[in-house]
Amino acid sequence: MHSSLVAVLILVLMIAAKCQAGTVSCVQSAAILECPSIKCNKVGLAKAEVKYPSNCFVIGPDHTLHTKYYRLNMPGGGYGYVSAVYCAGSIKQFCPES
């Protein structure tokens, strides 16, 4: 009985930790892109000094010094990407390959 309760508790804690999102905020308005590259289509605008939920970041294919993009969790579902040139956050985890 106790071992199954412990197993369920561990599972719940793992799910909660996985679902927790960090936040990203921008120092100025920045384009939210459909993929992590300056060549991708704009799907929105991240406003300055607003906190956006994010779980991870990626390194984009652009050949510049600033290729880090935060993956934002979009309100309607899905993701958008914003450049670390304009935005920063407490995110320390790479996004899983999809």
Secondary structure by P-SEA (a helix, b strand, c coil): caaaaaaaaaaaaaaaaaabbbbbbbcccccccccccccccccccccccbbbbbcccccccccccccbbbbbbcccccbbbbbccccccccccccccc
